[in-house]
């Protein structure tokens, strides 16, 4: 069964229309046009009402606090989708973060180095061993730097 959208004037299958309390049981505009209308009205409201965006942000933060697990799942899903859409940028960000960690010799980087080459687990690494490994890595870098010149 088909229906004509009142917004785009195209004939589409009935599955493209949301169920509503109309005579035929479906909305007058298709789901695509309806989503566009909702998006535009939200933008208009955000431009005209200065209190609208802070209110929405506060509601979002409250929801995140109430539903941390659902937020984490949704957030990870968005991140994975972005990584698939932007593989080059994703690779670039990974390289930047690794270089930054190496440059500052962050505890997490040093602990990863220790775990990678030993039987230790991250929870088992004492701070003294992390500090010793950091000093070793720093000295090794200096030696490599001076060997080049």
C-alpha positions in Angstrom: 0.0 0.0 0.0 1.3 3.5 -0.9 0.7 7.0 0.3 1.8 10.5 -0.9 3.8 12.6 1.4 2.3 16.1 1.8 5.8 17.7 2.2 7.9 16.2 -0.6 4.9 15.1 -2.8 6.4 11.7 -3.5 4.5 8.5 -3.4 6.1 6.1 -0.8 5.3 2.8 0.8 3.2 3.0 3.9 6.1 1.8 6.0 7.8 5.2 5.4 5.0 6.9 7.5 4.7 6.9 11.3 1.5 5.6 12.9 -0.7 8.5 13.9 -4.4 9.2 14.8 -5.3 10.2 11.2 -8.1 8.6 9.2 -5.8 6.1 7.5 -3.8 5.6 10.7 -0.5 7.2 9.4 1.0 10.7 9.5 0.6 13.0 6.5 4.4 13.5 6.0 7.0 10.7 5.6 9.5 9.9 8.4 12.3 11.6 6.4 10.4 14.9 6.0 9.1 14.7 9.6 12.7 14.4 10.9 13.8 17.3 8.8 10.9 19.4 10.2 11.8 18.5 13.8 15.5 19.3 13.2 14.8 22.7 11.7 12.4 23.6 14.5 15.0 22.7 17.1 17.6 24.9 15.4 15.1 27.8 15.2 14.2 27.4 18.9 17.9 27.3 19.8 18.6 30.5 17.9 15.5 32.4 19.3 15.6 31.2 22.9 19.0 31.7 24.7 17.9 29.5 27.7 17.0 26.5 25.4 20.5 25.1 24.8 21.7 25.3 28.5 18.5 23.6 29.5 19.0 20.8 26.9 22.6 20.3 28.0 21.6 20.1 31.7 18.9 17.5 30.8 21.4 15.5 28.9 23.9 15.6 31.7 21.2 14.5 34.2 20.3 11.6 31.9 24.0 10.6 31.7 24.3 10.5 35.5 21.1 8.4 35.8 22.0 6.0 33.0 25.8 5.7 33.0 25.8 2.2 31.4 23.4 3.2 28.6 25.4 6.4 28.0 28.7 4.5 27.8 27.2 2.1 25.3 25.8 4.9 23.1 29.0 6.9 23.4 31.1 3.9 22.3 28.8 3.2 19.4 29.1 6.8 18.2 32.9 6.7 18.6 33.1 3.4 16.6 30.9 4.8 13.9 33.1 7.9 13.6 36.2 5.7 13.5 34.7 3.8 10.6 33.8 7.0 8.7 37.2 8.6 9.4 39.9 5.9 9.4 42.7 8.3 8.5 41.8 10.8 11.2 41.4 8.0 13.7 44.9 6.7 12.9 46.3 10.2 13.2 44.7 10.8 16.6 46.1 7.4 17.8 49.6 8.4 16.7 49.3 11.8 18.3 48.1 10.4 21.7 50.9 7.7 21.6 53.5 10.3 20.8 52.2 12.6 23.6 52.3 9.7 26.1 55.8 8.8 25.0 56.9 12.4 25.3 55.6 12.9 28.8 56.2 9.3 29.9 52.9 9.1 31.5 52.3 6.4 34.2 49.9 4.6 31.9 52.5 4.5 29.1 55.2 3.3 31.4 52.9 0.6 32.9 51.9 -0.5 29.4 55.6 -1.0 28.6 56.1 -3.0 31.7 53.1 -5.2 31.1 54.0 -5.8 27.5 57.4 -7.3 28.3 56.7 -9.2 31.5 54.2 -11.4 33.3 53.0 -8.5 35.5 49.4 -7.2 35.5 48.7 -3.4 35.7 47.3 -3.7 39.2 50.4 -5.5 40.4 52.9 -2.8 39.4 54.3 -0.8 42.3 54.9 2.9 41.9 58.6 2.5 42.6 58.9 0.1 39.6 57.0 2.6 37.4 59.3 5.4 38.4 62.4 3.2 37.7 61.1 2.3 34.3 60.3 5.9 33.5 63.9 6.9 34.4 65.3 4.0 32.3 63.2 5.1 29.3 64.3 8.7 29.7 67.9 7.8 29.8 67.6 5.5 26.9 66.1 8.3 24.9 69.0 10.6 25.8 71.5 7.9 24.7 69.7 7.4 21.4 69.6 11.2 20.8 73.3 11.6 21.5 74.3 8.6 19.3 72.6 10.3 16.3 74.8 13.4 16.6 
